[in-house]
Amino acid sequence: MIKLAVVNTHPIQYYSPYYRQLADRDELNLRVFYTWRGPLDKAYDPGFEQEVSWDIPLLDGYDHTFVENTASDPGTHHFRGIVAPSLIHEIESWGADAVLVFSWNYQTHLRVLLHFSGRCPVLFRGDSTLLDESPGPKKWARRLWLRWVYRHVDAALYVGRNNRAYYEAHGLGEDQLFWVPHAIDNTRFAESNGADQKAAEWRRELSIPDTAPVVLFAGKLGRKKAPDLLVEAFSKVTVEDAHLAIVGSGPMGDELRSMAETQSRIHFLGFQNQARMPVVYRLGDIFVLPSRGPGETWGLAVNEAMACGRPVVVTDRVGCAPDLVDGENGAVVPAGRSTPLQKTLEDLLEDRGRLQDMGRRSRKRISNWSVNVAASRTASAVRETVCSG
């Protein structure tokens, strides 16, 4: 068995099912080294503007350890927020055959890349893209810096087309790139387990008729995800019985409510925890992620909505757009403009039968973007990298 040390900042709801699948692989002996506890202990999330503690198991089913973080201001909001002096020693003491590092932009994670480069195979996983690059000297200075960083990586696990283009731009070759899909626990979202009934009851509580189409946004209410553009676009939609449900919290909350104060068909439903999300997605007939960026490198809420059998509308600044969304299961619209979004919603909302067909295509399409596939392809990448080294 190959002993694979995974380095990540903190337990994340999207990755825990992936780690469990990796731990079940016969060819791997997995241990995840966490460098911060994060929302596991109820931490303040500035994106949601509230304390968050996830209500689903994040540590079950795989070997893990928490390494002491000595940062004076711990967290993932800055480079010096992850300082774990003992991490390298702990990985070496465990006897890792390969190291998989998530993100380089924290002090300790970068040190791990540099230390293990040339000592054992180093694999890397991140979801960065070139979508937010601006021309000029800063772009090329950053390119040079990142080319140096990625020279210390033996293999990169790219999550989709935009992410692959990013690695190629920074010097990684074909033989170093392995597709490992950005995935969520599809089964948890696809299986209703009463979620359909709970969503129907929720609609009645909101006085939304059974026949009325519902547009859904779920996420942090901040500038990056652009919920203001969705409110603006929806306010001009001519489908008179349509409703908009906005799930989440964040710094734009008051502004959005002010924008919608005369709109009785716009509903603000606040922050909903993970166990409730399969119900949340079923509340809507179509899911919209109208991000303007910067930094919408993927958009895993799109995966979740698709697993729930919902059509999706995203902007061209959402990293997953070329992989997951097209005219068969939704639409991609230009970022930063409400008019194209308005017209797209009007076109889609006129025919709920068409929306249901698109939702079925979403569910079928996302079946290949699963944690099972991600774990299998990760194991293959680790095996090939270790053997070639």
C-alpha positions in Angstrom: 0.0 0.0 0.0 1.1 3.5 -0.8 1.1 5.8 2.2 -0.5 9.1 1.0 -0.3 12.1 3.2 -3.0 14.7 2.4 -2.4 18.3 3.6 -5.4 20.5 3.8 -6.3 23.5 5.9 -9.5 22.3 7.7 -12.4 19.9 7.4 -14.5 20.9 4.5 -17.9 19.5 3.7 -17.1 18.9 0.1 -13.9 16.9 0.7 -14.9 14.6 3.6 -16.8 12.2 1.3 -13.8 12.2 -1.1 -11.4 11.3 1.7 -13.7 8.5 2.8 -13.7 7.1 -0.7 -9.9 7.4 -0.9 -9.6 5.6 2.5 -11.6 2.7 1.0 -9.1 2.1 -1.8 -7.1 -1.1 -1.3 -3.9 0.4 -2.8 -3.8 3.5 -0.5 -3.0 4.1 3.2 -4.5 7.6 3.7 -3.9 10.1 6.4 -5.2 13.7 6.2 -3.1 16.3 8.0 -5.3 19.3 8.9 -3.5 22.6 9.8 -6.6 24.4 11.3 -9.8 23.3 12.9 -12.0 25.9 11.1 -15.8 25.7 11.4 -15.5 22.3 13.0 -15.5 24.4 16.3 -17.9 27.0 15.1 -15.9 29.7 13.5 -16.9 33.2 12.2 -17.3 33.2 8.5 -17.0 36.7 7.1 -18.6 35.6 3.8 -21.8 34.6 5.7 -21.2 37.3 8.4 -22.0 34.8 11.1 -20.6 31.9 13.0 -20.8 28.6 11.1 -20.5 25.0 12.3 -21.5 22.4 9.8 -24.2 19.9 10.9 -23.0 16.9 8.9 -20.1 14.5 9.9 -16.8 15.8 8.5 -14.3 13.4 10.2 -15.9 10.0 10.0 -14.5 7.2 7.9 -10.8 8.2 7.3 -7.6 8.6 9.3 -6.8 12.2 10.1 -4.8 14.4 12.5 -4.8 18.0 13.5 -1.4 19.7 13.5 -0.9 22.6 15.9 -1.3 26.0 14.2 0.7 28.6 15.9 -0.4 31.6 13.8 -1.3 34.7 15.8 -4.4 35.2 13.5 -5.3 31.6 12.4 -7.4 31.0 9.4 -7.6 30.8 5.6 -8.0 34.5 5.0 -4.3 35.3 4.7 -0.9 33.7 3.9 0.3 33.6 7.6 -3.0 32.2 8.9 -1.6 28.6 8.5 1.6 28.2 10.5 2.3 24.6 11.6 6.0 24.2 12.4 5.7 20.5 13.2 3.8 19.4 10.1 6.8 18.3 8.0 8.2 16.3 10.9 4.8 14.6 11.5 4.5 13.6 7.8 8.0 12.2 7.8 7.5 10.4 11.0 4.4 8.8 9.6 6.5 7.6 6.7 4.6 9.0 3.7 5.4 7.7 0.3 3.7 10.6 -1.4 2.2 14.0 -0.4 -1.0 15.6 -1.8 -1.1 19.3 -1.0 -4.3 21.4 -1.3 -3.4 25.0 -2.1 0.1 26.6 -1.9 -0.9 30.1 -0.7 -0.4 29.5 3.0 3.0 29.6 4.7 3.1 26.0 5.9 1.6 24.5 2.7 4.2 26.2 0.6 7.0 25.0 2.9 5.6 21.4 2.5 5.8 21.7 -1.3 9.4 23.0 -1.2 10.6 20.5 1.4 9.2 17.3 -0.1 10.1 18.3 -3.7 12.8 15.8 -4.8 12.4 13.7 -1.6 9.1 12.0 -2.5 6.4 12.5 -5.1 4.4 15.7 -4.6 0.9 16.0 -5.9 -1.1 19.2 -5.9 -4.8 20.0 -6.0 -6.4 23.4 -6.4 -9.1 24.9 -8.6 -7.5 28.2 -9.7 -8.2 29.5 -13.2 -7.1 32.3 -15.6 -10.6 33.8 -15.6 -9.7 36.8 -13.5 -6.3 37.6 -15.0 -5.8 41.2 -16.1 -3.1 42.2 -18.7 0.0 44.0 -17.6 3.2 43.6 -15.6 1.5 42.1 -12.6 0.2 39.3 -14.7 3.6 38.3 -15.9 5.2 38.7 -12.6 2.6 36.4 -11.1 3.1 33.9 -13.9 6.9 33.8 -13.2 6.3 33.3 -9.5 3.7 30.5 -10.1 6.0 28.8 -12.6 8.6 28.6 -9.8 6.0 27.3 -7.3 4.8 24.6 -9.7 8.3 23.4 -10.5 8.1 21.8 -7.1 5.0 19.7 -8.1 5.3 16.3 -9.8 1.6 16.0 -10.7 -1.4 18.3 -10.6 -5.0 17.0 -10.2 -7.0 19.4 -12.4 -10.7 19.7 -11.7 -11.9 20.9 -15.1 -11.0 22.7 -18.3 -10.4 26.1 -16.9 -8.2 24.7 -14.1 -6.2 22.6 -16.7 -5.6 25.8 -18.8 -4.2 27.5 -15.6 -1.7 24.7 -15.0 -0.6 24.6 -18.6 0.0 28.3 -18.5 2.3 27.8 -15.5 4.5 25.2 -17.1 3.0 21.8 -16.2 3.1 19.3 -19.0 0.7 16.7 -20.3 2.3 13.9 -18.4 1.9 15.8 -15.1 -1.8 16.5 -15.5 -4.5 14.2 -14.2 -8.2 14.9 -14.4 -9.8 14.5 -11.0 -13.3 16.0 -11.1 -14.5 18.6 -8.7 -17.2 16.5 -7.0 -19.7 16.5 -4.2 -21.6 13.6 -2.6 -24.1 13.2 -5.4 -26.0 10.4 -3.6 -26.8 12.6 -0.6 -28.4 15.2 -2.9 -29.9 12.9 -5.5 -31.8 10.7 -3.0 -34.9 12.6 -1.8 -35.4 11.0 1.6 -38.5 13.2 2.1 -36.8 16.3 0.7 -39.4 16.7 -2.1 -42.2 16.7 0.5 -40.4 19.2 2.8 -39.7 21.5 -0.2 -43.4 21.4 -1.1 -44.4 22.3 2.5 -41.9 25.1 2.5 -43.4 26.5 -0.7 -46.8 26.5 0.9 -45.5 28.3 4.0 -44.1 31.0 1.6 -47.5 31.2 -0.2 -45.9 30.1 -3.4 -48.5 28.3 -5.6 -47.6 24.7 -6.7 -47.8 25.9 -10.3 -45.5 28.9 -9.9 -41.9 28.5 -11.2 -39.2 29.4 -8.6 -35.7 30.7 -9.3 -33.2 29.8 -6.6 -30.0 31.4 -5.4 -28.0 29.7 -2.6 -24.7 31.0 -1.3 -22.9 33.9 0.4 -24.5 37.2 -0.2 -21.3 39.0 -1.4 -20.2 40.9 -4.4 -18.4 37.9 -6.0 -21.5 35.8 -6.4 -23.5 38.9 -7.6 -26.9 38.2 -6.0 -27.7 41.9 -6.7 -27.6 41.2 -10.5 -30.1 38.4 -10.0 -32.5 40.5 -8.0 -32.2 43.3 -10.6 -32.8 40.8 -13.5 -35.6 39.0 -11.7 -37.4 42.3 -10.9 -37.8 42.9 -14.7 -38.8 39.3 -15.6 -42.3 39.4 -17.3 -43.3 35.9 -16.1 -45.9 37.2 -13.6 -46.2 34.1 -11.4 -42.5 33.4 -11.0 -40.8 33.7 -7.6 -37.2 34.2 -6.5 -35.9 32.5 -3.4 -32.5 33.7 -2.0 -30.9 31.4 0.5 -27.8 32.6 2.4 -26.4 35.5 4.4 -23.6 38.0 4.0 -22.5 41.6 3.6 -25.0 42.4 0.8 -28.0 41.2 2.8 -29.5 44.6 3.7 -28.8 46.0 0.2 -30.6 43.1 -1.4 -33.6 43.5 0.8 -33.7 47.2 0.0 -33.7 46.4 -3.7 -36.5 44.0 -3.3 -38.7 45.8 -0.8 -41.5 46.3 -3.3 -41.2 42.8 -4.7 -43.6 40.4 -2.9 -42.4 37.5 -5.0 -38.8 37.7 -3.8 -38.1 35.7 -0.6 -35.1 35.9 1.7 -34.6 32.6 3.6 -31.4 33.2 5.4 -28.5 30.8 6.1 -29.3 27.1 5.8 -27.0 24.4 7.1 -25.7 21.4 5.1 -28.3 18.9 6.2 -31.1 21.2 4.8 -29.5 21.8 1.4 -31.2 18.9 -0.5 -34.5 20.5 0.5 -33.3 24.0 -0.5 -32.4 22.9 -4.1 -35.8 21.2 -4.5 -37.5 24.5 -3.5 -36.4 25.9 -6.8 -37.2 24.9 -10.4 -34.0 26.5 -11.7 -30.7 27.3 -9.9 -28.8 30.5 -10.8 -25.2 31.3 -9.9 -24.7 34.9 -11.4 -21.1 35.4 -10.2 -19.1 38.4 -11.5 -15.9 37.2 -9.7 -13.1 37.5 -8.9 -12.5 34.1 -7.5 -15.4 31.9 -8.6 -13.0 29.2 -9.5 -15.7 26.4 -9.7 -19.0 26.8 -8.0 -19.8 23.5 -6.2 -23.4 24.7 -5.6 -23.9 24.0 -9.3 -22.9 20.3 -8.7 -25.4 20.1 -5.8 -28.2 21.6 -7.8 -27.6 19.3 -10.7 -27.5 16.3 -8.4 -30.9 17.4 -7.2 -32.1 17.3 -10.8 -32.3 21.1 -11.4 -31.4 23.1 -14.5 -28.7 25.7 -13.9 -27.8 29.1 -15.2 -24.3 30.5 -14.6 -22.2 33.3 -15.9 -19.0 32.9 -18.0 -17.0 33.8 -14.9 -18.0 30.6 -13.1 -15.2 28.1 -13.4 -17.4 25.0 -14.0 -19.3 26.6 -16.9 -17.5 24.8 -19.8 -17.6 21.4 -18.1 -21.1 21.3 -16.6 -23.5 23.8 -18.3 -24.8 24.2 -21.8 -28.1 24.6 -23.7 -29.1 21.0 -22.8 -29.3 21.5 -19.0 -29.3 25.3 -18.6 -27.4 28.3 -19.9 -24.3 30.4 -19.6 -24.7 34.2 -19.7 -22.3 37.1 -19.7 -21.1 38.2 -16.3 -21.9 41.6 -14.8 -25.0 42.3 -16.9 -28.6 41.8 -15.8 -30.3 42.1 -19.2 -29.0 38.8 -20.7 -29.8 37.1 -17.4 -33.3 38.5 -17.4 -34.0 37.4 -21.0 -32.6 33.9 -20.3 -34.8 33.5 -17.2 -37.9 34.7 -19.2 -37.2 32.1 -21.9 -36.7 29.3 -19.4 -39.5 30.1 -17.0 -42.2 30.1 -19.7 -42.1 26.3 -19.9 -41.9 24.2 -16.7 -42.0 21.0 -18.7 -38.8 22.1 -20.5 -37.2 22.9 -17.1 -38.0 19.4 -15.9 -36.3 17.9 -19.0 -33.3 20.0 -18.5 -33.2 19.0 -14.8 -33.1 15.3 -15.8 -30.2 16.1 -18.1 -28.4 17.8 -15.3 -28.7 14.8 -13.0 -27.5 12.5 -15.8 -24.5 14.7 -16.6 -23.3 15.2 -13.0 -23.3 11.4 -12.4 -19.8 11.3 -14.0 -18.6 14.0 -11.6 -18.8 11.9 -8.5 -16.6 11.4 -5.4 -16.2 7.7 -6.5 -14.7 8.8 -9.8 -12.6 11.5 -8.1 -11.2 8.9 -5.6 -10.5 6.3 -8.4 -8.7 8.8 -10.6 -6.7 10.2 -7.6 -5.5 6.7 -6.7 -4.4 6.1 -10.3 -2.6 9.4 -10.4 -0.8 8.6 -7.1 0.2 5.2 -8.3 1.5 6.4 -11.6 3.4 9.3 -10.0 5.0 7.1 -7.4 6.0 4.4 -9.9 7.4 6.9 -12.4 9.5 8.5 -9.6 
